[in-house]
């Protein structure tokens, strides 16, 4: 009964999945707990007042108790959800309210960490949206705010809205995987050289020096010539 059941609000047929579901940090219920502790001496005060007025401290103690339990239940029913498509907040006990912001509309996220928040590791998110009016403006008492901020930035990057995520680093988030990078272009293969065939005439009687010349050589004056007989 006291679970907001955020799974009911997912667009399952479009492949929407929960990346992170953020409940309120325990610091959010410190004031209601102090109020609940304050109700104890108020109840005790009913035994020390005149008998005719015992109902006054009893009524005050009951009011403090109911108000403190109501605030604690409100914090329990308040959830901030990060999906692979949007961020939304579900809150309310008797009447449930939902505020949604698509990832494409998120312009900037400011993380405010007060001094106490730096000690106990909580902070507040302030969203800047492209819309003029928005239902999701501030998310208070977010535990581990720096890591949650990085989660939102990773989801936005994986959706292709602000830049790529390094390949091979899927992380612990159930989001849609990135497409692998295209293979490098293959350089063109140079054409094979054309070899011109060399034709050598074999058995040529005029090729006496092996140069491949087929014309008769002019006579050398130093060559001796046989003397024909008369």
C-alpha positions, 0 to 999 in steps of 0.5 A: 500500500505504501509503495508508489509502484513506479513500474506502472508509469513506464512506457513498456511498449516503447522499450522504456526501462528504469535506470535508477529509482531514487528514494528520499535520503534519510535526512528528509525524515529528521524533522518529522522524527524530532516532531514525533519525539516532541509528542512524547513529553506532550503526552506525559504533560497530560498527567500533570495538568488539572483533570479537567484539562487533560485532553488538551496535552493529549490532543496536542500530542496526538496532533504532533504524532499524526502530523509526523507520521504523515510527513514520514509517509509522504517521504516514503511515497516520494520517488524520483525515477530516471529512465532511458527516455525521461525523468519523472517524480511520483509523490502523494499518499491519497492523491498521486501526482506525477511530474515528467520531463523528457531527456531532450528538454533538460538543459542544465542540472544544478546540484546544491549540497549544503554543509550538512549534505556534504557531511551526510552525502545528500543534496538537491537537484534543480532542473533547467528545462526548455519549457517555460512552465515545468512540473519538475523543478526541484528534487530535494534530499537526493542521496549520493547526488554526484553519482545520480547527476552522472547517471543522468548525464550518461543516459542523456549521452546514450540517447544521443542528445549531448555527445557520444559515450566511449565504446566498450563502457556500458556501465551498470545501467540497463539502457539501450546500447550504442551502435558500434562504430563503423569499420575504418575505410579500406584504402583502394588497392593500386592497380597491378603494373602492366608488364610488356612482353619482350620478344627475342628472335631465336636462331637469327643468323645475324644476331651474333652478339646476343643483342637481339638485332636482326639486321646484318652488321656493317663490316669492320675494316680490321676484320680479315676477309678471305681472298677469293681464288682466280 
